[in-house]
Amino acid sequence: MTNTEQKNFNVNSRLDSLIERQKTWNEGSRKMSNQELYAVLAGCLSFVEDVRANSKFSDLEEELKQRNLKYTSSTSIPTRVVRCVFNTQERRVGSFAAVITIALRQSIESGKFISWINKHGGIDKTRRSFSKQKKVNYSISELGEIAKNNLKKAKALAIIPKASLSNCTAASNSGFVVNISRITANGDCEVIATSTDSAAIRNALASWGSYVEREKITAAQEASIREGVDSLNAALAA
């Protein structure tokens, strides 16, 4: 996303645009084109991405209140957005929100969402596939690649000038280093050592890759559970 797009991002107009696209699908080719539905969901995913990137959570909450959308504090952002766009609390909306949640946690960009859904056989098959994922035994090198792909888009938590890394003299072939931080009494972190040792970096990346994979499975399971809870709440409110 460019700085111009970030600056001009408007919750109200984007929601209106998504609602119109949903109406076009629903009133026109609903039963003929799953691809158009996937395009609407890709738009919802893009909207959630932009809300996060621009910290527009309060704007979204205010907009949904203006539109009289009812939800609880535990209702996920994707579920809120999908309910607004499709103007219903039917069970299928839970499935739509679930696949968007899974896509977010799988780092699937909105531009690749449609091909991702098609690859996995549609909405329900995608949801079930990830909710039933079993643990896969990855090698250290595979976990390292998973970590690197995940960290490509990670925002910097802090920037330490090269001159301050007095004990770091050799360049890292991997493009990463390992920092050791000491936690102070007030909870701050003090970087006290930096290492370019290849084994240390390899192990650190493997550890992060393992964490990323665990989070993916947990997110898919949570999305499946949330779908059931949202469907139950909708049924009780009917």
N, C-alpha and C positions, 0 to 999 in steps of 0.2 A: 504494500500500500504506500502511495506517495504522500508527502507532507500535505499536498493540496487536498487529496482525498480525505486525509485525517481531519484537516481543518474544516472541510465542508460536510463532514458526516452528520446527518440529521436523523435522529431516531424516528420522528413523526413521518417524514417523507419516505424513509426506507420501509417502514412498516406498511404504509399505504400502498407502496409499489408491490410489496410481497403479497398483500391481500388481493390486489387486482390480478396478479399472476395466478394466484390460487383460484380465484373466481373463473378466470378464463379456462383453466384446466377442469374445474368442477362442473361448469355449465356447458363446456364444449366437448373436449375429447377425453373426458374422465375415464371411460371404460376402454378407450382405444389406445391410450398412450401412457404407459408407466413412465416413459422417459420424460414426459412433461411434468409428471409428479416429482420425479427425481430432481428435475431442474428447479422446481419450487423449493424442495428441501435443501438443495445446494444453496439457494438464495438465503434460506433460514440459517444455514451453517455460516455463510459469509457474514450475515448480520450479527450473529453471536460472536464471531471472530472480531468484527469491528467494534462491537460493544466492549469487549475485553481489551482490545488494543488501545482504545481511546478512553477507557475508564468511564463509560457512559452508563454505569449501573443505576445511578440515581435518576438519570434522565429517563431510562427505560422504565423504572418503577413508577415514576410520575406519569409517564405516557400510558402505561397499562391501567393505572388508576383512572385516568381520564376516559379510558375506553371501557371502564367498568368490568375489567377482567378480574375474576375471583381466583385467588390462589393462597397458599399458606407459605410461611417462611421456608419450609422444607422443599417447596416446589422448585425444581431445577430451572435455570435460565432457558435451556432449550425447550423445556415443556411449556414455560410461560409464553415463549415466542410462538411456538407451534399452535398453541391454543388460540392465541390472538389472530394469527394468520388464517387458520382454518375455522375459527369462530365456532368451536365445538369442544366438548370434553369426551367425545366418543373414544372407545378403546383403541381405535386405529391411531389416534393422535399420540397415545402412549408409545406405540411402535415407531412412529415417525420421530418422536423426541429421543427414543432410545438409540436409534441408529445415528442420529446427530451427535449424541453424547459419546457414543463409541468412536465415531469419526474424529471427534475432538481429541479424545484420549489416545487414539491411534496416530495422531498427527496427520490426518488426511485433510489436505487443503480443499476448500470449496470448489476450486477449479478441477479437482480430480475426483470429486465425490461421486459423480454419475458413473464413471468407469469403474470405481471401487465397488459401488452397489451392484452393478451388472456383473462384475467379476465374481461376486459372492452369491449371485442368484436371486437378487431382489431384497426387499426390506426384511421380510420375516426370516428368510434363510440367513441373512447377514446377522440379524439380532441373535438368532439361536446359535449360530456358529461361534460367535464371540462369547456368548454367555456360557457355553459349554466347553470353552477352551481348556485343554489339559496342559499340564506343565511340560515344557519342552526342554530337553537337556542340550544347552548350547555350549560350544567350546569357548575358551577364553578369548580367542581371536574373534569369534562371532559376536560375543557379548561386547567386545571392544568396538566393533563396527556399529552395533545397535546404539551404543553410547555416543559415538561420534555423530551419527545421524540425528540423534535426539538433541545433542548440544549445539548443532549448527545454528539453530534459531534461538538459543537461550540468551536472555539478556544478561549483561554483565552485572554482577552483584557489587563489584568494586574494581577499580583500576589501580594497579600498583606500578609506579614508574620503574622502568628497567634499572635505573641507577640505585633504587632502594633495595634491589635484590642482591645484596653483597655476596651471598654464598652461592649464587647461581651464575656460573661462568661459562658452561657449555650450552650450546643450542640444542633444542629438543627436535629430533627427527619427526616426531609424531605431531608436532604443533601444539602440544600440551605440556604442562608441568604439574607437579604435585605440590600443593602448599599445605603446610602444617600450621594450624592456628591455635592459639591459646585463648580459652574463654575467660574473660575478666569477671570480677565480682558483680558488675552491673549487666553482664550478659553480652558485652561486645566481644568481637573476635580480633585478636592481634595476630597477624601473620608473622611467624617467627622463623620459618625456614621454608626454602623452596628447593625442590629436587628435580633434576632432569634425568634421573636414573630410569632406564627403559623398563626395568622390571616393576618398579614402583608405579610408573605411569600405566603400564599394561594392566596391573592388578586393580588400580583405581578405576580405570575405564571399564574393566570387566564387572566390577562391583556396581558401578552406575548402570551398566547395561542390564544387569540382573534386576536392579530396582525398577527400571523402566518396564521390563517385561512383567514383573509382578503387578505393577500399577495398571497395566493394560487389562490383565485378567480381572483384577478387582473392579475396575471401572465398568467392564462389561457385565459383571455379576450385579453390581449396584444398579446399572441401567435397567437390567431385567427386573430386579426387585422393585425399583421405583415405578416401572411401567405397571406392575401389578397393583401397587399401592394407589397410584393415580387413577387407575381404572376402577378400583374399589371405591375410592372417594367420589368419583364421578357418578357411580351407580347409587351410592347412598344419598347424593345430593339431588338425584333425579326425582 
